[in-house]
């Protein structure tokens, strides 16, 4: 706590979001989809701490349920992107040659030539909104960064002495990669995954704001911001609370990624006294 207070703050905030996402049906004061037109656009008060939206739905309940969608999408996108990155980046870096040229020069550069968010928008617009299509769209646009990182790390590790020793002892390529190379490249992958969570939360909110995310009446932070556009000045609380949730979640993942980078790097740990 003394040496890295931002990391402690990030873990505390993420712990609250995770607990809220897991126990959302038990901790929310109201049904997030319950409509009460008599109490629409109510400001924050004792009965509704974050106020209500244009349909009288409790914003606090919707923010808590929105954490479930955002975190689920973030974990799924990072998991799928990291898996694809390990496969393609590992193949390119481990075998090299023509396979590396095809995967790195042609395939990865082709995906990098297209903006990830535009590729995701086109994918979701073609297949339709929904959780599964949203995860697939963001994974297709996000795996290249992990693949490039894996390829670079594998190229640096595969020529080390312990890898050569395992190859001389007759170990298979799969065993060399999983038992000797992969454990030694996990450090940057963990850091990149933590930072990638923040990008996935922002991307999910962006697509939901554009109407390409999880369809209503499901509570999503991006959907809430989209609903609040027409009430920005007369009911600013509709914008403030979901925007704060997105900001805190993204900042926490970024702070956690920076803390993991410092903690997992031995040279940085020595310099800051860890």
N, C-alpha and C positions, 0 to 999 in steps of 0.2 A: 504493500500500500504506500510506503514512503517513497520507494524508488520509481514506481510506475503507477501513479494515481489514476492516470487516464485508462490504463488497462483494467484496474479495479472497477472504475466507473462503467467501462464497457461491459464487463462481465456481469455487473449488477443489473444494468439495463437489459441486457440480453436474457438474463435469468428471469426477469419480470415478464418479458415478452414471451419467452418459452412457456413459462408457467401459465400465463394468460391464454396462450394458444392451446395448450393441452387441456386445461380445465375451464375453457371458455363457457360451456353450458352451465357450469356450477358457480362461476364468479360473476357473470353478467347480471345486472339487476333486471333487465327486460329482454324479451325476445327481440333479436336485432331486426327481424322482418315484421314485427307487429306495428300496424298502422293506427295512428290516433290523430285524425284530422282536427280534432278540437284543440290539440296541443302542438300544432305545427309551428315551426320556427321559434320555439321557446328558447330564450337565452339560458346560459348556465344558471342552475338553481339547485336547491336542496334535493328535489326529487329527480332532477336530471343534471348530473354534475357537468356534463359537456353540452347540455342543451339538446334540442331535437332538430330534425331536418324538415324538409318541406312536406313530408308525409307524416310527421309526428313520430318518427322512429328515434329511439334513444341513440345518440351519437357515441356515448361511452361503450355501449354494448357492441355497436358496429365496429368501433376501433379495435376492441378486443378480439372480435371474430375476424377482423381483417388481418390481425397478426398471424392467425392460423394459416390463411391463404398465402400471405407473403413469405412466411418462413418455410412453408411446404414447397412453394415454387422455388425458393432460393436453394434449399437443400437438394431438390430434385435436379435443378438445372446444373448446379455445381457437380453433383454426382455423375450425371450423364456426360457433361463436358469433360470432366476429369478422366472418366473411363475411356472416352474416345481419344482424348489426348494421350493417355498412356499407351493405347494400342498403336495409333498411327505414329506418334512421336517416338515410341520405343522401337518400332520396326525401322523407321528411318534412321535413327541414331545407331542402332545396334548392328544392322546389316550394311548400311551405307550403299555406295555404288549407285546402280541405276534405280534401285528402289528408293533411295534417299532423294535422288534427283526428281523422280516422279512425284513423290509425296510432298517434298519440301518446296520445290520450285514451281510445280504446276498446280497441285491440289491446294496446298496451303495458301499460296499466293493468289489463287483464284478466289478463295473465300475471303482473304484479306482485302481484295479489291472491292468487295461489296460491303457497305456499312452494315454492321451487325443488326442494328435496330431496324433498318429498312428491310433487310432480309427477313427478320422476324415478322414485321408488319405484312409483307407480301405472303409469307407462309400462312399466317393466321387468317388473313383475308381470303386466301384460297380454300383452306380447309374449314374455316369457321371458328368462332371463339369457343373456348373451353379450356379446362385445366390441362388435359393431355396435350392438346395442340399448342398451348402456350409453352409448356415445358419443352416440347420438341423444337419449337421455333427458336427459343432462346438457346437451346443446346446446340443447334446447328450453327448458329452464329457465334458461339462462344468457345467451341472446342479447339479452335486453331491456336489461341494463346497458350493453352495448356500443352498442346502438341509441340509448339516451338520451344517451350520451356523444358519439356521432357527430352526432346531431341538434344538440346544443348547440354543438359546434365548427363545424359547417357554418353554423349561423345567425350565428355570430360572424365567419366568414371571407367569406361570400358577398357581403357588402356592401363589401368592401375595394376599394381603387382598382384593383388589378391584375386583379381579377375583372371589374369594370366595363369596364376597358379591353379585356379579351379578349372580352367580350360585344359591345362596340361594334365590334370588328374582325370580327364574324361567326362567332366560334367556336361550335361546337355545345355543347349541354348536357353531353354525355358528355365532350368534350374539356375543357371548363371544370372539370368535377368531377375528372377523373383527372389533369389536368396542372397545375391551379392550386389547387384546393381540397384534394384528398387529400394532397399533399406537406406542406401546412401544418397538417394535423391529425394527423399521424402520431405526434408526440411523446406526447400523453396516451394514444393507443391502444397504443403500445409499453409504456408503464408499466402500463396496465391489463391488458395481456396477460400481463406477467410476474407480476403479483399474481394474475391469474386462474388461472395454472398451479397456484399453491398451493391455491386453492379446488378445482380439479379433482382434484388428488391426494387431498385430504381427502374429497371426495365419492365418488371411486372406492373408497377404503378403507372408507367408511361403507356403501356398497351391497354391497361384497364381504363385509363383516362380517355384514350381514343376509342373506347368501346370494343376493343379486340381482346380483352382479357376474359376473366371469369364473368359470365353474363349475370345480370340482376335476376332475382333479388339477393344473390349472395353478397355479403358484405366484403368489400375490398377497398383498400385505401385509395386506389386510383379511381374506382367508381364513385367513392364519396367526394373526391375532388371534382369529378366531372359533374355530379349533381349540384355541387355548391357554386358552380360558375355564375349562375344567374342570380345568386344571393350573396355575392361577394361583399357588397356594401351595406345591405340591410341586415344580413345575418352573418357576420364574419366568422363566428364561431364554427360554422360548418366547414370553413377552410382551415382554420388555425389548428384544430386538434388532429385531423388526419395528416396534415402537413408536418406537424410536430412529431407524430409517430414515425413517419417516413424518415425525417431528419435524424431522430434519435437512433433508429435502427441502423441507418447507413453509417452514421458516425461511429456507432459502437463496433460495427464490423471492421471499419477502417482502423480504429484505435486498437482493436484486438489483433488485427493483422500486423500492425507496427510492433506491438508488444511481442508477438510470437517471433517476428523476425529478429528482434533484439535478444530474446531469450534463447532461441535455437542457434544463434551464431556465436560460437565460442569467443571470437575476438571482440564482439560487441559486449558480451557478458563480462569479460575482463575489464573493459573500458568503463562500464557503468557500475562495476562493483557487485555483479551477480555471481 
